[in-house]
Amino acid sequence: MFIGAVPKEVIGQVLSTVPFDEWGDVYVGCSGSFRFDRAVKMRHPGCRVYSNDVSLLTCSIGELAMGREFPIKFKGALEFVESAIAGLDFRGRVAAVMVASAMGKFTGKNE
């Protein structure tokens, strides 16, 4: 998985030059780790920050934070996960997505 994190120095530069507080609304096209979104909200608490991302993990976390949910089902190479998480609610399935995402970096041709 690609983690497109914005360096802290870049966030600092943007926050010191862009008058977000004058705009009121801030739309983030690719939230990723939500680092930029959180930084804007911390610096300008009166702004409304609209986050957006397309990965399963960030969409899952966003929906969970909003009190909403959608069906999550593991298929293909990860279908075995379904038996381990059978009966879990949406929160448990989001946790499984988090674990699968973290474990993905250890894939390879070994046991």
C-alpha positions in Angstrom: 0.0 0.0 0.0 1.3 3.5 -0.8 1.2 5.9 2.1 1.4 9.4 0.6 2.4 11.3 3.7 3.0 15.0 3.4 6.2 16.0 5.1 5.7 18.1 8.3 7.9 20.9 6.9 5.6 21.2 3.9 2.5 21.4 6.1 4.2 24.1 8.1 4.9 26.1 5.0 1.4 25.8 3.7 -0.1 26.7 7.1 2.1 29.8 7.3 1.2 31.1 3.9 -2.4 30.1 3.1 -5.1 32.1 4.9 -7.4 29.2 5.6 -9.2 31.1 8.4 -10.4 33.6 5.7 -11.8 30.8 3.6 -13.9 29.0 6.2 -14.1 25.8 4.2 -11.1 23.6 3.3 -11.5 20.7 0.9 -8.7 18.1 1.0 -8.6 16.0 -2.2 -6.5 13.1 -0.9 -6.5 12.9 2.9 -4.3 9.8 3.2 -3.2 9.7 6.8 -5.3 12.8 7.6 -2.1 14.6 8.7 -2.8 17.7 6.7 -6.5 17.8 7.6 -5.7 17.6 11.3 -3.0 20.3 11.0 -5.4 22.7 9.4 -8.1 22.0 12.0 -5.7 22.5 14.9 -4.3 25.8 13.5 -7.7 27.1 12.4 -10.4 25.5 14.6 -13.1 27.7 13.0 -12.6 26.2 9.6 -14.7 23.3 8.3 -12.4 20.7 6.9 -13.7 18.2 4.4 -11.6 15.1 4.1 -11.5 12.7 1.2 -9.7 9.5 0.4 -10.2 6.3 -1.6 -8.4 3.5 0.2 -10.4 0.9 2.0 -8.7 1.6 5.3 -9.3 5.4 5.3 -12.8 5.0 4.0 -13.5 2.5 6.7 -12.1 4.7 9.4 -14.0 7.7 8.1 -17.3 5.8 8.0 -16.7 4.5 11.5 -16.0 8.0 12.8 -19.3 9.2 11.2 -21.3 6.4 12.8 -22.0 4.8 9.4 -20.9 1.5 7.9 -20.8 -0.4 4.7 -20.2 -4.2 4.0 -16.6 -5.4 4.3 -15.9 -8.9 3.0 -12.5 -10.4 2.5 -12.1 -12.3 -0.8 -9.4 -14.0 -2.8 -6.1 -14.5 -1.0 -7.6 -13.0 2.2 -10.8 -15.0 2.2 -9.4 -17.1 5.2 -9.9 -13.9 7.3 -13.6 -14.3 7.0 -13.7 -17.3 9.3 -11.6 -15.5 11.9 -13.9 -12.5 12.0 -17.2 -14.2 11.6 -19.9 -12.5 13.6 -17.9 -9.3 14.2 -19.6 -6.0 13.8 -18.3 -3.2 11.5 -15.8 -2.0 14.1 -14.3 -5.5 14.3 -14.1 -5.7 10.5 -12.4 -2.3 10.3 -9.9 -3.5 12.8 -9.3 -6.6 10.5 -8.7 -4.2 7.6 -6.2 -2.3 9.7 -4.3 -5.5 10.6 -4.4 -6.8 7.0 -3.0 -3.5 5.7 -0.2 -3.5 8.3 0.6 -7.2 7.6 0.7 -6.5 3.8 4.2 -5.2 4.0 5.4 -8.6 5.1 4.2 -10.5 2.1 6.7 -12.5 0.1 7.5 -15.9 -1.2 8.2 -17.6 2.1 6.2 -19.3 4.7 
